Amino acid sequence: MNTLLATLALTTALTLPGLAMARPVTLTATLDAYGGDGAYLVLYVTDPQGAYAGTLWVAGGKSKYYEHLSDWYRATGGDPAQIDGITGASVGAGRTLEITLDLADALFDAGYTLHIDASVEDMRDSPNEVAVPLTTAGAGQPVRGRRYVASFGYEM
């Protein structure tokens, strides 16, 4: 039941911010200059037990490549309804993706984790490229990704 409530809180905060206690959060991922094509990135949240709670953003518009975002793809079963209306262009090497979303207050300091999976054509996929607990203390604290993300952080 908590997972359902958290998912509803996440969904409500993203689609109807006036109906949930939410705050604008700016998510910023800067990629390394890795020398390849643009990266597909997916930002998603898992609950305190590690179960998928919802997708925040998908950078990369061709759904045939989503299976390479393997941890997220497995969690969603590749269901296109999980990403309706929350996609944008892929992110080039050395470039920055910055998005601002209204996230439910209930996601912070409650054991939820924000993940980024990454994939670059003709290069290695990087599931769980970034995993950071959603905490108020973590705001403004950049972290390094495993392969393609030079820096990721969030501001409230």
N, C-alpha and C positions, 0 to 999 in steps of 0.2 A: 504494500500500500504506500509506503514512503517513496518508493521509486516512481509510482504513478503520480503522487503529489508533486514530487520534484520535477518530473517531466512536464506536468501541467504548469508548474510555476515557471519553468524554463520557457516552454512554448508560449505561455501567456505573456511573459515579460518581453519576448521577442516580437510578438504579433499585436498585443494589446497592452502597451505599457501602462496605460491609465488604470487598468483593472488589477494590477499586482504591485506590490512594493518592489520597485526596481530602481536601478541607477544606471546612468550611462557609463559604459566602460570602453576605453579605447585599447584595442589589441594591436600591437605592432610587432611584425616579424621582418627582420632584415636578413637577406640571404647573403651567403658568402659569394665571392666571385669565382664560382666553381668551374667555369669554362664550358658550360653546356647550354642546352635549350632551357626554356622557361620551366619552372617547377609547378607541379600541381600540389596544392596544400589543402588539407582539410582540418578545420578546428572543431573539436567536439568535446563533450563533457561526459565523464563517468561519475557514478554515484559513489558513496563511501565503500561499497562492496565491490567496486570495479565494474559494475554493469553499465552499459551504455545508457545515457540519460538524454542526449540530444545533440544535434549538429548546429554549430553556430555559423559556419561559413565554409564554402568550397571555392578555392581559387583554381580555375581551370574549367572550361566549358564543355569539353567533349566527354560525355559519359562513358564512352568505350574505354577510357583510361582509368576510371575510378577504381577498378579492381586492383590497381597497383597501390592504392592507398589501403593496404591490406587489413590492418587492425580495424579501421573504421568500416571498411566494406564488409568484413565478416560480421561486425556488430550490427550493421543495418540490413544485412542480407541483400545489399545492393538496391534497396527500395528507393525509387526516385522520389517518392512522397517525402522522404527525409530531407530533401534538399530543395524543394520547390521554392523558388524566389530568393534563395540565399547563395547565389553563385556569382562569380566574377571572373575576370581574365586570369590566366596563369601569371606567375611572378618571375620576372627575369633575374638571371644571376646578378648579384650585387645590388638588386633593387629592394624596395621596402613595400610591404603590404600593411596598410593601416586602415582599420575599420572601427567604427564606434557602434556599439549595440547596447540596448537596454537589457541588463541581466538582472534576474530576480535576486533580491537581497538574500533569500534563503540558500543560495548556492555558496555564499561566502562563509568561511569559518565553520563549515558543516561537514567537511570531509570530501567535497567534490574536487575532481581533478580535471584540468583543461589539458587536452592532448592535441598535438599536431602530427599528422602523418604527412610524409613528403614523397614525391616521385618525380624523377627527371628522365625524359626520353633518352635511351641508350646509356643510362647510368644506373647505379644501384638504387632500388627503392629503399626508403627509410621509414618503416613503421615506427610509431612512437618516437619520432624525431625529437619532440619536446613533450614533457609531462610535468606540469606544475600544479601544486595544490592551489585552489582558489581561496585565498585568505586576504583579509584587509592588509595585513602586514606585508604580504608579497607584492602589493601594488608598488610600482616604481623600482622593483628589483629585477633587472634583466638577467636572463639565463641564456646559456649557449645550447644550441641543438647538437645532435650527435653527428650530423653529416653536412647538411645544407644550410641550416639556420645559424647565422653568425650571432644573432641576438633576438630574443623574444621577451616582451614584457607587456604589462597591462597597467593602465592608469584609471583611477576612479575619480 
